[in-house]
Amino acid sequence: MIRSPTFFEQEHEAPLLQLNKGFLLADPSTHDAVFERVNKWPELLGIDRETLSLPESYPQITKDKNLARIFVADAERTFRNEENRQKMIRLLNHVSVDFGGYHQGLGFAASFLLLLFDEKTAIAILKKLNSSHEYIPGYWQEPAVPFARDAYVFHELLGDHFPKLKAHFEKLGIVPNMYATKWFVGLCVHVLPFEALFKFMEYALKYGYKYLMGFSLELVSQLEPDLTGTENISVLLDLLKLDGRRIPTEKAVSIVEGALRWEPILEKVEWDIIRKEVFDKHLKARLEAAERAMKKAQEEDSDDEIVFSDEEDEEGDEDEDED
């Protein structure tokens, strides 16, 4: 999108660009350096852009009217120009059908990629992120069980490395899905200023979910004094969500780059084991209860006798005949 000569004129007030802070400039002469950088991103995922084409079914259209309404609302909250909104809606329609659901974080990631890539490349990147175990498969579905599981994995790692902070969070009733969604599911779009976000994306595409965990641990590491120094939940959540009013760009960049130091530590984590443990501890019973409730509701619906109007008339006629 940013290659369009009218893009910045049309979208300079778009919500998506609120954290641009002059990183992407309207001057086309500055764009070559940006694209030289981002054109390497698909290669990090093993995507050959030369072989890409839009699927024959593009766009698949969701049959869920409520979901279609959400796509429109999310596009309107992201872009100002109608053509750009329609691109986003078209893409979300397609990938949500392919992914079997939708989470608003997918809209965040998709809109950012559409700034920099054509639709077929953006789709290929999103599909790779959603399908490979190295990245975030299942995070963009509803319910996003894999995300909830990994959020609790982070909570366990928090206890291993920052036990006082974990105890502080638990005392205040702060659970990981209250803040980790924007890191893991939204890939820090609408969280990090663009200067930091571009670095974050590069590292996330290169190192996958382990980088997301490292980023999360580095964030609490650098902010630990502030986090433990307050019991104001609003302030805590602002800090964890890297609210720009509290976290300057320099600090955000430092967190993104500092996350790399966690790589050798996280390589030692037995991911399959810890994921199963937190699933069994925090999610299994809830999901089983929800499944039982749904099954019971379906059985009750199937047991309800439906009496049609013509049947009611026939019953009335029979009563009259008996009289």
N, C-alpha and C positions, 0 to 999 in steps of 0.2 A: 504493500500500500504506500509506503513512504516514497517510492519511486515516482508516484504520481506528482506532477508539478503543482497540483492544486491541493494536495493532501494537507499540508500544514495550515493553509488558509481555511480549509473546511473543518479541520479537526483540532485546531490549537486549544480549544476549550473542552475537548473530549475527556471524560473521566479516565480513560486508559492512559492519557498522557499527563495526568496530574503529577506523577513522580518522575517525569522526564528530566525536569530541572536543567534544561539546556544541553542534555547529553546528545540527543538527536536534534540536529539543526535543520532548518528549512533550506539552507543553502545546498543545492545539489552537489556542489564540488566537494562537500564533506562526506558524501554517501559512499564513495568508493572504499574508503577505509572501513566503514561499517560492514559493507557487504563482503569485503575480503575476509573479515572476521567471521561473520555468521554463516558464510557459505561452507565453512568447515564443519558446522554442527551436524548436518545429516551424515557426514562421513563417520562421526563418532558413534553413530547408531548403526553403521553398516548399510546405509541407504545410498543407492546409486541413483542420483537424480536424472541421469541420462535415460534410464529405463522406465521412469515413472510416467504414468498416464492416469487420468481420472477413471474410476471404475465405470463400467457401462451403466450401472444402476445409480450413478450419481445424478442428483441427490436422491437417496431413499427418503421417503417422507414418513415421519412417525404418524401412527394412527391415533396416538394419545393427544386429544385436543388440549388438555391441560398443559402437557409438555410443550406443544406447539406455542401456546400462549407464553410460557416461560421463556422460550427461545427469543420471542419478539421482545419481551421485557428486558432480557439480559442484553440483547443487541442494542436496545435503546439506551440502556444504562452504560454502554461502552463507547459507542460512536455517535457522532452528530450527523454524518452524511448518510443518506438513505441507501445509496449503492453499497457502502461499506457495511451497513447493517444487514443488508440482504446477503452479502457474502458470508457473514458470520452465521446467519440463520440457516443458510443452505448447508454450510459445513456441519453445524451442530445437528441438523436433521439427519445427515448421513452417518456421522460417527456414532450418534446415540443409538441408532438402529443396530449398527454393527457391534457396539459395546453392550447392548442390552440394558441401557439405562442412562441416566444423566445426573451429574452433580455440577453445581455451579462452578466448582473449581475447574472443570473441563472448559467452561466458557472463558474463564480467566486465561488459561494456557492457550486456548485456540486463538483468542483475540490477539495475544502478544505475538504468536507465530505468524498470524496474518499480516501484521505490520511489516514483516521481514521476508516472507516467502509467498510463493503462489499457492493456490489452494491445494494442488496435488501434493506438494511437498509438505505443507502443514498437516494434511491428512496422514501422510506416511509417517511423519514424526509422532503424531498422536497415537497412531495404531501401534507403533513400535513400543512406545511408553506403556501402553495399555496391555500389551501381549507378552512382553518379555519379563521373566522372573527377576532380571537384573534391575528392573525399574519399578513401576507402580501398578502392576496389573490389578484390576478390580477397584482401584481407588475412586474411579469416576462412576461407579454404579450406585444405585440406591436399593437397599442399604449398603453402604460402603464398608463391608465387614473387614476386608484386608487392611483398609486404612485404620479402622478402630483397633484392630489387632496390633498394628505397628505403632500406633500411638501409645498403647500400653507397653510395648517393647521399649519405647523411649523412656517411659516412666520407670521401668525396671533399671535401665541403664543410668537414669538419673540417680536412682538409689545407690548404684554401684560407685558412682563417681562424685556425687554431690548429695550425700545422705541428709544433711541438715536442710538443704533446699527442698528435697522430696518431702521431708517431714513437715516443713513449713507449708507447702502446697496442700498436703493432706489435712493439716489442721484447719486451713481456710476453706476446704472443700473444693479446691481447684483440681479438676481432672484433665487429662491431656487433650481430650477432644474439644475442650473449651478454647484452646489456643493453637493446637498443632495442625488444624485443618488448613490454615493459610500457608503453612510451610510445605506440607506434604501433598495436599490435594490441589491447591492453587498455585503451587510452585513459586510462591513468593511474589507473584504478580499482584499489584495493588498493596504490596508490603514494602519491598525494597525500592529505593530510588534506582533509576535505570543504570547508572554507573555501576552499582553493586549488582543489579539484576542480571546484566549481561554476563558478568563473571559467574554468578550463581548458576545460570543456565548452562554455561560451558562446562562447569564442574559436574553438575547434575547429569548432563548427557554423557559425560566421560566416565563417571564413577557410579552412577545409578543410586539406588536407595541408600547405599552405605554413606554416600556423601550427604544425603538429607539427614541421616542420623548424626553425622559429624557436625553438620551445620547447627543442628538443634543443640548438641552438647556444647559447641563453642559459644553459641548465643548465651546460654545460661551461665557458662563459665565467665564470660566477659561482663555479664550483667548481674552476677551473683550478689555483690554488695547491695545493689539497688533493690533486687528482688527480695532478699531476706530482711531488708531494712524497712519494709512497709507491710502493713496488714490491710491496706486499702486495695480491695480486689480490682477496682477499676484501673488503678495505677499499675498494678501487677499485669493485668491483661494488656494494657497499652504498651508496657515494656516488652512483653512476650510477642506482641504483634508488631514490634518495631515502629511504633507510632512516631512519625517524623517530628512531632512536637517535642518528643523526649529523646529521640535517637538521631544524632546528626549523620549525614551521609558518610563522613569519615569513619565513624564507628561501624556503620553497616558494612562498608567495604572491608574493614578489619575483621569482622565476624565471618564474612564470606571467605576471605583468604585464610583466616586462621583455622577454618574447619578442616583443612587438609591435614593438619597435624594429628587428627584422630584416626587417619586411615590405618596405620599399623596396629592401633589398639582395637579397632573394629574388625580387623581381619581375624582376630582371635575369637570373636563371638561365634557361638554355635547357633546360627540363626534358626534353623529348623526346630531345634529343641526349645529355644526361648519363645518362639512364636507359638508353638503348641502349648507351652505352659501358660502363657498369658491368655490364649484363647480359651483354654479349659477353665482358668480361674475367673476371668472377667466376662466372657461373652457366651460360652456354650450354653449355660442354663437359660440365659435370656432369649437366645435364638430358639432353643427347644420349646420354651414357654410360648413364644410368639407363633411357632409352627403349630403347636397344639391348639392355641386359640383360633388360628385361622382354619384349621381342620374342623374344629367344632362348629364354627360359624358356617362353614360350607355344608356340613351335615345337617345343621338346623334348617338352612335354606332349602336343602333338597327334600326335607321332611314336610315342609309347608305345603298344604294342599291348595292348589289354585282352582278356584271356582269361577268359571267364565259366566258372563252375563246371560248367555243363552241357556246355560245349565240352570241358573237361578230361575229363569222364566219357566223352564220345564218343571222344576220342582214346585213352583207356584201353581201351575196348571194341574199337577197331580193332586195337590191339596184341595183344589176346587172340585175336582172330579169326585174325590172321596166324600166331600160334603153333599 
